[in-house]
Amino acid sequence: MTYSKLSPRAFGLSLGLFWALMVCLFGIVAHFHPIGVRFVNSVQSVYIGYSIDYVGIAIGCLIAFVHMFIFGLVIAGFYNFFLKN
């Protein structure tokens, strides 16, 4: 069976965009309803500046995108490395 290589940039962008949208969505939900406050509080301990106001949500989205973009680059790089061996 043959496997295809992953594009680290595309994989990183996909993961980064997905996670940033989830962080943004939960931040907006928590702003209007208390259902997302626990999520925001737990993520807030990792992403400094992330909070339930609009500036905090924007900061959290930016940090989340960068975080998962780098994670996606690393994971795709490992996948491609082990695919060769």
Secondary structure, DSSP 8 states (H G I E B T S, - for coil): -------HHHHHHHHHHHHHHHHHHHHHHHHHSGGGHHHHHHHHTTSTT--SSHHHHHHHHHHHHHHHHHHHHHHHHHHHHHHH-
